Amino acid sequence: MSQALLWEVSQSTLRLSGTLGRESLLAFWEQRESLVAQIEQIDVSSLEHVDSTGLAMLVRLKGEFATQKRSLNIIGMSDNLTTLMELYGVKSLLLS
């Protein structure tokens, strides 16, 4: 059984913790518009696991921000997440 994805908004930062994956992100995704309305960065330093679906969600959020001409920084990336981004060829998308 996968661990839940937890989130907290503080000022302009959305902090994610737990597991960001296929089985855990539905509740977040359904609430994302209100959760990301005022944020400028996502802190992923407390994530214990990210799978390819979770990575795809981060790419999608970054794209939504770009469409709205807003900047989104993703901070606190682990070595595992950075490696996953490199394997899928999206590192430049998420770090820009």
N, CA, C and O atoms as CSV, one atom per row, in Angstrom:
chain,resi,resn,atom,element,x,y,z
A,1,MET,N,N,0.838,-1.182,0.000
A,1,MET,CA,C,0.000,0.000,0.000
A,1,MET,C,C,0.887,1.251,0.000
A,1,MET,O,O,1.859,1.339,0.750
A,2,SER,N,N,0.537,2.198,-0.841
A,2,SER,CA,C,1.385,3.382,-0.954
A,2,SER,C,C,1.030,4.407,0.118
A,2,SER,O,O,-0.104,4.485,0.590
A,3,GLN,N,N,2.035,5.184,0.480
A,3,GLN,CA,C,1.835,6.251,1.450
A,3,GLN,C,C,1.089,7.395,0.782
A,3,GLN,O,O,1.213,7.601,-0.425
A,4,ALA,N,N,0.341,8.114,1.540
A,4,ALA,CA,C,-0.442,9.234,1.018
A,4,ALA,C,C,0.447,10.399,0.617
A,4,ALA,O,O,1.581,10.537,1.076
A,5,LEU,N,N,-0.101,11.221,-0.243
A,5,LEU,CA,C,0.518,12.483,-0.590
A,5,LEU,C,C,-0.105,13.543,0.296
A,5,LEU,O,O,-1.326,13.684,0.350
A,6,LEU,N,N,0.740,14.285,0.987
A,6,LEU,CA,C,0.282,15.364,1.854
A,6,LEU,C,C,0.787,16.678,1.306
A,6,LEU,O,O,1.843,16.729,0.677
A,7,TRP,N,N,0.031,17.751,1.544
A,7,TRP,CA,C,0.457,19.052,1.064
A,7,TRP,C,C,0.058,20.133,2.047
A,7,TRP,O,O,-0.889,19.994,2.820
A,8,GLU,N,N,0.820,21.220,1.986
A,8,GLU,CA,C,0.580,22.374,2.844
A,8,GLU,C,C,1.022,23.622,2.072
A,8,GLU,O,O,2.101,23.649,1.479
A,9,VAL,N,N,0.181,24.640,2.091
A,9,VAL,CA,C,0.526,25.906,1.457
A,9,VAL,C,C,0.912,26.886,2.544
A,9,VAL,O,O,0.164,27.094,3.499
A,10,SER,N,N,2.079,27.486,2.397
A,10,SER,CA,C,2.564,28.479,3.332
A,10,SER,C,C,3.130,29.637,2.528
A,10,SER,O,O,4.122,29.487,1.815
A,11,GLN,N,N,2.497,30.778,2.650
A,11,GLN,CA,C,2.864,31.964,1.867
A,11,GLN,C,C,2.816,31.607,0.389
A,11,GLN,O,O,1.746,31.266,-0.115
A,12,SER,N,N,3.924,31.670,-0.318
A,12,SER,CA,C,3.910,31.389,-1.751
A,12,SER,C,C,4.511,30.023,-2.089
A,12,SER,O,O,4.885,29.767,-3.234
A,13,THR,N,N,4.599,29.139,-1.069
A,13,THR,CA,C,5.206,27.820,-1.270
A,13,THR,C,C,4.198,26.709,-0.985
A,13,THR,O,O,3.489,26.728,0.022
A,14,LEU,N,N,4.156,25.748,-1.893
A,14,LEU,CA,C,3.385,24.520,-1.701
A,14,LEU,C,C,4.379,23.434,-1.329
A,14,LEU,O,O,5.265,23.106,-2.118
A,15,ARG,N,N,4.238,22.867,-0.124
A,15,ARG,CA,C,5.137,21.806,0.325
A,15,ARG,C,C,4.443,20.461,0.164
A,15,ARG,O,O,3.352,20.242,0.689
A,16,LEU,N,N,5.093,19.567,-0.569
A,16,LEU,CA,C,4.572,18.217,-0.761
A,16,LEU,C,C,5.379,17.246,0.081
A,16,LEU,O,O,6.595,17.391,0.208
A,17,SER,N,N,4.707,16.256,0.659
A,17,SER,CA,C,5.410,15.223,1.418
A,17,SER,C,C,4.713,13.892,1.200
A,17,SER,O,O,3.558,13.837,0.778
A,18,GLY,N,N,5.445,12.812,1.497
A,18,GLY,CA,C,4.900,11.475,1.310
A,18,GLY,C,C,5.288,10.918,-0.043
A,18,GLY,O,O,6.449,10.981,-0.446
A,19,THR,N,N,4.298,10.367,-0.746
A,19,THR,CA,C,4.518,9.716,-2.022
A,19,THR,C,C,3.759,10.447,-3.116
A,19,THR,O,O,2.553,10.669,-3.009
A,20,LEU,N,N,4.477,10.820,-4.171
A,20,LEU,CA,C,3.858,11.459,-5.324
A,20,LEU,C,C,3.843,10.431,-6.441
A,20,LEU,O,O,4.840,10.223,-7.133
A,21,GLY,N,N,2.697,9.795,-6.602
A,21,GLY,CA,C,2.608,8.733,-7.593
A,21,GLY,C,C,1.189,8.489,-8.052
A,21,GLY,O,O,0.251,9.162,-7.625
A,22,ARG,N,N,1.055,7.535,-8.913
A,22,ARG,CA,C,-0.221,7.209,-9.550
A,22,ARG,C,C,-1.345,6.991,-8.547
A,22,ARG,O,O,-2.467,7.448,-8.766
A,23,GLU,N,N,-1.062,6.307,-7.465
A,23,GLU,CA,C,-2.106,5.966,-6.506
A,23,GLU,C,C,-2.374,7.060,-5.476
A,23,GLU,O,O,-3.358,6.990,-4.740
A,24,SER,N,N,-1.507,8.070,-5.420
A,24,SER,CA,C,-1.641,9.041,-4.330
A,24,SER,C,C,-1.994,10.457,-4.771
A,24,SER,O,O,-2.289,11.300,-3.924
A,25,LEU,N,N,-1.973,10.741,-6.068
A,25,LEU,CA,C,-2.100,12.149,-6.440
A,25,LEU,C,C,-3.489,12.595,-6.877
A,25,LEU,O,O,-3.674,13.780,-7.155
A,26,LEU,N,N,-4.469,11.710,-6.951
A,26,LEU,CA,C,-5.801,12.088,-7.425
A,26,LEU,C,C,-6.433,13.198,-6.585
A,26,LEU,O,O,-6.951,14.166,-7.143
A,27,ALA,N,N,-6.400,13.080,-5.274
A,27,ALA,CA,C,-7.019,14.108,-4.412
A,27,ALA,C,C,-6.333,15.458,-4.619
A,27,ALA,O,O,-6.998,16.492,-4.681
A,28,PHE,N,N,-5.010,15.446,-4.725
A,28,PHE,CA,C,-4.291,16.692,-4.973
A,28,PHE,C,C,-4.695,17.275,-6.326
A,28,PHE,O,O,-4.992,18.464,-6.432
A,29,TRP,N,N,-4.703,16.438,-7.348
A,29,TRP,CA,C,-4.982,16.913,-8.698
A,29,TRP,C,C,-6.370,17.557,-8.789
A,29,TRP,O,O,-6.555,18.552,-9.490
A,30,GLU,N,N,-7.324,16.987,-8.086
A,30,GLU,CA,C,-8.690,17.531,-8.104
A,30,GLU,C,C,-8.759,18.907,-7.434
A,30,GLU,O,O,-9.646,19.700,-7.751
A,31,GLN,N,N,-7.844,19.197,-6.521
A,31,GLN,CA,C,-7.838,20.475,-5.791
A,31,GLN,C,C,-6.765,21.436,-6.279
A,31,GLN,O,O,-6.628,22.529,-5.730
A,32,ARG,N,N,-6.003,21.055,-7.296
A,32,ARG,CA,C,-4.806,21.801,-7.671
A,32,ARG,C,C,-5.062,23.259,-8.007
A,32,ARG,O,O,-4.243,24.112,-7.664
A,33,GLU,N,N,-6.173,23.576,-8.669
A,33,GLU,CA,C,-6.397,24.963,-9.069
A,33,GLU,C,C,-6.435,25.900,-7.871
A,33,GLU,O,O,-5.830,26.971,-7.904
A,34,SER,N,N,-7.137,25.508,-6.816
A,34,SER,CA,C,-7.182,26.376,-5.637
A,34,SER,C,C,-5.864,26.327,-4.869
A,34,SER,O,O,-5.466,27.324,-4.267
A,35,LEU,N,N,-5.182,25.182,-4.881
A,35,LEU,CA,C,-3.921,25.051,-4.148
A,35,LEU,C,C,-2.789,25.850,-4.774
A,35,LEU,O,O,-1.935,26.371,-4.055
A,36,VAL,N,N,-2.765,25.957,-6.089
A,36,VAL,CA,C,-1.643,26.621,-6.747
A,36,VAL,C,C,-1.955,28.057,-7.153
A,36,VAL,O,O,-1.131,28.712,-7.792
A,37,ALA,N,N,-3.123,28.548,-6.791
A,37,ALA,CA,C,-3.537,29.886,-7.218
A,37,ALA,C,C,-2.550,30.969,-6.805
A,37,ALA,O,O,-2.313,31.902,-7.573
A,38,GLN,N,N,-1.980,30.872,-5.632
A,38,GLN,CA,C,-1.106,31.937,-5.117
A,38,GLN,C,C,0.337,31.508,-4.903
A,38,GLN,O,O,1.117,32.252,-4.309
A,39,ILE,N,N,0.707,30.325,-5.377
A,39,ILE,CA,C,2.076,29.871,-5.106
A,39,ILE,C,C,3.040,30.281,-6.206
A,39,ILE,O,O,2.644,30.552,-7.340
A,40,GLU,N,N,4.304,30.318,-5.845
A,40,GLU,CA,C,5.385,30.601,-6.787
A,40,GLU,C,C,6.397,29.471,-6.824
A,40,GLU,O,O,7.224,29.394,-7.732
A,41,GLN,N,N,6.325,28.583,-5.815
A,41,GLN,CA,C,7.262,27.464,-5.809
A,41,GLN,C,C,6.648,26.246,-5.136
A,41,GLN,O,O,5.742,26.352,-4.309
A,42,ILE,N,N,7.172,25.088,-5.517
A,42,ILE,CA,C,6.789,23.819,-4.904
A,42,ILE,C,C,8.033,23.236,-4.262
A,42,ILE,O,O,9.066,23.077,-4.914
A,43,ASP,N,N,7.927,22.920,-2.981
A,43,ASP,CA,C,9.023,22.313,-2.235
A,43,ASP,C,C,8.772,20.809,-2.184
A,43,ASP,O,O,7.808,20.357,-1.567
A,44,VAL,N,N,9.642,20.037,-2.834
A,44,VAL,CA,C,9.480,18.581,-2.893
A,44,VAL,C,C,10.488,17.857,-1.996
A,44,VAL,O,O,10.661,16.643,-2.109
A,45,SER,N,N,11.148,18.598,-1.108
A,45,SER,CA,C,12.209,18.012,-0.279
A,45,SER,C,C,11.699,16.950,0.695
A,45,SER,O,O,12.485,16.124,1.158
A,46,SER,N,N,10.412,16.950,1.015
A,46,SER,CA,C,9.870,15.968,1.958
A,46,SER,C,C,9.203,14.784,1.272
A,46,SER,O,O,8.603,13.938,1.936
A,47,LEU,N,N,9.303,14.719,-0.044
A,47,LEU,CA,C,8.746,13.559,-0.747
A,47,LEU,C,C,9.658,12.362,-0.526
A,47,LEU,O,O,10.878,12.463,-0.656
A,48,GLU,N,N,9.056,11.233,-0.191
A,48,GLU,CA,C,9.828,10.013,0.015
A,48,GLU,C,C,9.960,9.203,-1.263
A,48,GLU,O,O,10.910,8.438,-1.428
A,49,HIS,N,N,8.991,9.375,-2.178
A,49,HIS,CA,C,9.023,8.632,-3.440
A,49,HIS,C,C,8.253,9.397,-4.499
A,49,HIS,O,O,7.196,9.965,-4.221
A,50,VAL,N,N,8.780,9.412,-5.706
A,50,VAL,CA,C,8.106,9.991,-6.864
A,50,VAL,C,C,8.211,8.980,-7.993
A,50,VAL,O,O,9.309,8.529,-8.319
A,51,ASP,N,N,7.068,8.615,-8.603
A,51,ASP,CA,C,7.123,7.722,-9.757
A,51,ASP,C,C,6.908,8.537,-11.027
A,51,ASP,O,O,6.799,9.762,-10.973
A,52,SER,N,N,6.847,7.865,-12.158
A,52,SER,CA,C,6.737,8.566,-13.434
A,52,SER,C,C,5.444,9.363,-13.542
A,52,SER,O,O,5.427,10.407,-14.193
A,53,THR,N,N,4.370,8.904,-12.928
A,53,THR,CA,C,3.111,9.653,-12.940
A,53,THR,C,C,3.253,10.936,-12.133
A,53,THR,O,O,2.750,11.982,-12.542
A,54,GLY,N,N,3.924,10.869,-11.004
A,54,GLY,CA,C,4.169,12.057,-10.198
A,54,GLY,C,C,5.047,13.052,-10.936
A,54,GLY,O,O,4.820,14.260,-10.869
A,55,LEU,N,N,6.045,12.544,-11.638
A,55,LEU,CA,C,6.905,13.405,-12.442
A,55,LEU,C,C,6.087,14.077,-13.546
A,55,LEU,O,O,6.249,15.270,-13.804
A,56,ALA,N,N,5.215,13.317,-14.191
A,56,ALA,CA,C,4.361,13.877,-15.239
A,56,ALA,C,C,3.469,14.983,-14.681
A,56,ALA,O,O,3.212,15.975,-15.363
A,57,MET,N,N,2.994,14.817,-13.442
A,57,MET,CA,C,2.168,15.857,-12.830
A,57,MET,C,C,2.967,17.143,-12.643
A,57,MET,O,O,2.447,18.231,-12.892
A,58,LEU,N,N,4.217,17.035,-12.211
A,58,LEU,CA,C,5.048,18.225,-12.043
A,58,LEU,C,C,5.271,18.926,-13.386
A,58,LEU,O,O,5.236,20.154,-13.468
A,59,VAL,N,N,5.500,18.134,-14.431
A,59,VAL,CA,C,5.675,18.715,-15.770
A,59,VAL,C,C,4.397,19.420,-16.207
A,59,VAL,O,O,4.444,20.513,-16.770
A,60,ARG,N,N,3.257,18.788,-15.946
A,60,ARG,CA,C,1.964,19.382,-16.332
A,60,ARG,C,C,1.721,20.701,-15.583
A,60,ARG,O,O,1.295,21.690,-16.179
A,61,LEU,N,N,1.996,20.704,-14.270
A,61,LEU,CA,C,1.835,21.943,-13.501
A,61,LEU,C,C,2.731,23.046,-14.048
A,61,LEU,O,O,2.298,24.189,-14.194
A,62,LYS,N,N,3.978,22.702,-14.350
A,62,LYS,CA,C,4.912,23.685,-14.900
A,62,LYS,C,C,4.356,24.246,-16.217
A,62,LYS,O,O,4.457,25.445,-16.474
A,63,GLY,N,N,3.776,23.386,-17.037
A,63,GLY,CA,C,3.181,23.816,-18.292
A,63,GLY,C,C,1.977,24.713,-18.093
A,63,GLY,O,O,1.803,25.693,-18.818
A,64,GLU,N,N,1.137,24.382,-17.108
A,64,GLU,CA,C,-0.024,25.219,-16.812
A,64,GLU,C,C,0.414,26.613,-16.369
A,64,GLU,O,O,-0.190,27.612,-16.760
A,65,PHE,N,N,1.453,26.677,-15.564
A,65,PHE,CA,C,1.981,27.970,-15.120
A,65,PHE,C,C,2.503,28.763,-16.319
A,65,PHE,O,O,2.241,29.960,-16.438
A,66,ALA,N,N,3.238,28.097,-17.201
A,66,ALA,CA,C,3.790,28.768,-18.379
A,66,ALA,C,C,2.664,29.318,-19.259
A,66,ALA,O,O,2.775,30.424,-19.787
A,67,THR,N,N,1.592,28.558,-19.417
A,67,THR,CA,C,0.448,29.007,-20.207
A,67,THR,C,C,-0.168,30.266,-19.619
A,67,THR,O,O,-0.649,31.131,-20.351
A,68,GLN,N,N,-0.150,30.367,-18.287
A,68,GLN,CA,C,-0.698,31.531,-17.597
A,68,GLN,C,C,0.348,32.644,-17.447
A,68,GLN,O,O,0.098,33.656,-16.793
A,69,LYS,N,N,1.517,32.444,-18.057
A,69,LYS,CA,C,2.624,33.421,-17.973
A,69,LYS,C,C,3.046,33.657,-16.516
A,69,LYS,O,O,3.357,34.776,-16.110
A,70,ARG,N,N,3.045,32.556,-15.744
A,70,ARG,CA,C,3.478,32.586,-14.344
A,70,ARG,C,C,4.728,31.732,-14.207
A,70,ARG,O,O,4.934,30.778,-14.956
A,71,SER,N,N,5.548,32.088,-13.246
A,71,SER,CA,C,6.761,31.330,-12.971
A,71,SER,C,C,6.494,30.325,-11.856
A,71,SER,O,O,5.790,30.630,-10.893
A,72,LEU,N,N,7.052,29.136,-11.988
A,72,LEU,CA,C,6.950,28.110,-10.950
A,72,LEU,C,C,8.317,27.497,-10.748
A,72,LEU,O,O,8.892,26.930,-11.677
A,73,ASN,N,N,8.843,27.607,-9.539
A,73,ASN,CA,C,10.115,26.989,-9.182
A,73,ASN,C,C,9.838,25.724,-8.397
A,73,ASN,O,O,8.955,25.691,-7.539
A,74,ILE,N,N,10.597,24.687,-8.695
A,74,ILE,CA,C,10.507,23.441,-7.941
A,74,ILE,C,C,11.813,23.318,-7.175
A,74,ILE,O,O,12.890,23.271,-7.770
A,75,ILE,N,N,11.713,23.265,-5.856
A,75,ILE,CA,C,12.910,23.261,-5.010
A,75,ILE,C,C,12.973,21.986,-4.175
A,75,ILE,O,O,11.963,21.315,-3.967
A,76,GLY,N,N,14.161,21.666,-3.707
A,76,GLY,CA,C,14.354,20.543,-2.794
A,76,GLY,C,C,14.344,19.185,-3.468
A,76,GLY,O,O,13.942,18.194,-2.858
A,77,MET,N,N,14.782,19.125,-4.724
A,77,MET,CA,C,14.759,17.858,-5.451
A,77,MET,C,C,15.829,16.907,-4.940
A,77,MET,O,O,16.988,17.284,-4.767
A,78,SER,N,N,15.423,15.681,-4.704
A,78,SER,CA,C,16.361,14.647,-4.269
A,78,SER,C,C,17.169,14.156,-5.469
A,78,SER,O,O,16.829,14.437,-6.619
A,79,ASP,N,N,18.232,13.425,-5.187
A,79,ASP,CA,C,19.034,12.829,-6.266
A,79,ASP,C,C,18.183,11.864,-7.093
A,79,ASP,O,O,18.325,11.798,-8.314
A,80,ASN,N,N,17.300,11.116,-6.429
A,80,ASN,CA,C,16.444,10.168,-7.149
A,80,ASN,C,C,15.501,10.882,-8.106
A,80,ASN,O,O,15.310,10.437,-9.238
A,81,LEU,N,N,14.908,11.991,-7.658
A,81,LEU,CA,C,14.009,12.749,-8.527
A,81,LEU,C,C,14.789,13.361,-9.685
A,81,LEU,O,O,14.312,13.359,-10.820
A,82,THR,N,N,15.965,13.875,-9.416
A,82,THR,CA,C,16.792,14.453,-10.477
A,82,THR,C,C,17.153,13.389,-11.512
A,82,THR,O,O,17.124,13.652,-12.715
A,83,THR,N,N,17.490,12.200,-11.050
A,83,THR,CA,C,17.802,11.094,-11.965
A,83,THR,C,C,16.588,10.727,-12.806
A,83,THR,O,O,16.717,10.500,-14.009
A,84,LEU,N,N,15.415,10.665,-12.192
A,84,LEU,CA,C,14.181,10.355,-12.915
A,84,LEU,C,C,13.916,11.414,-13.986
A,84,LEU,O,O,13.518,11.086,-15.104
A,85,MET,N,N,14.137,12.680,-13.641
A,85,MET,CA,C,13.944,13.762,-14.609
A,85,MET,C,C,14.912,13.611,-15.788
A,85,MET,O,O,14.540,13.852,-16.937
A,86,GLU,N,N,16.130,13.219,-15.503
A,86,GLU,CA,C,17.115,13.020,-16.568
A,86,GLU,C,C,16.728,11.841,-17.459
A,86,GLU,O,O,16.840,11.920,-18.682
A,87,LEU,N,N,16.273,10.745,-16.841
A,87,LEU,CA,C,15.887,9.564,-17.606
A,87,LEU,C,C,14.729,9.851,-18.556
A,87,LEU,O,O,14.694,9.326,-19.669
A,88,TYR,N,N,13.798,10.667,-18.131
A,88,TYR,CA,C,12.633,11.013,-18.963
A,88,TYR,C,C,12.884,12.244,-19.829
A,88,TYR,O,O,12.015,12.631,-20.610
A,89,GLY,N,N,14.044,12.858,-19.705
A,89,GLY,CA,C,14.393,13.984,-20.547
A,89,GLY,C,C,13.608,15.261,-20.247
A,89,GLY,O,O,13.380,16.075,-21.142
A,90,VAL,N,N,13.195,15.438,-18.987
A,90,VAL,CA,C,12.396,16.626,-18.632
A,90,VAL,C,C,13.103,17.544,-17.651
A,90,VAL,O,O,12.500,18.495,-17.152
A,91,LYS,N,N,14.356,17.281,-17.370
A,91,LYS,CA,C,15.077,18.093,-16.391
A,91,LYS,C,C,15.101,19.560,-16.789
A,91,LYS,O,O,14.879,20.434,-15.951
A,92,SER,N,N,15.367,19.838,-18.055
A,92,SER,CA,C,15.418,21.241,-18.494
A,92,SER,C,C,14.050,21.906,-18.398
A,92,SER,O,O,13.975,23.112,-18.163
A,93,LEU,N,N,12.975,21.157,-18.571
A,93,LEU,CA,C,11.630,21.723,-18.447
A,93,LEU,C,C,11.326,22.133,-17.000
A,93,LEU,O,O,10.741,23.188,-16.752
A,94,LEU,N,N,11.725,21.296,-16.068
A,94,LEU,CA,C,11.392,21.538,-14.677
A,94,LEU,C,C,12.330,22.520,-13.989
A,94,LEU,O,O,11.963,23.134,-12.987
A,95,LEU,N,N,13.521,22.669,-14.514
A,95,LEU,CA,C,14.478,23.568,-13.888
A,95,LEU,C,C,14.502,24.954,-14.524
A,95,LEU,O,O,15.223,25.841,-14.065
A,96,SER,N,N,13.722,25.135,-15.569
A,96,SER,CA,C,13.716,26.456,-16.248
A,96,SER,C,C,12.798,27.438,-15.560
A,96,SER,O,O,12.678,28.582,-15.998
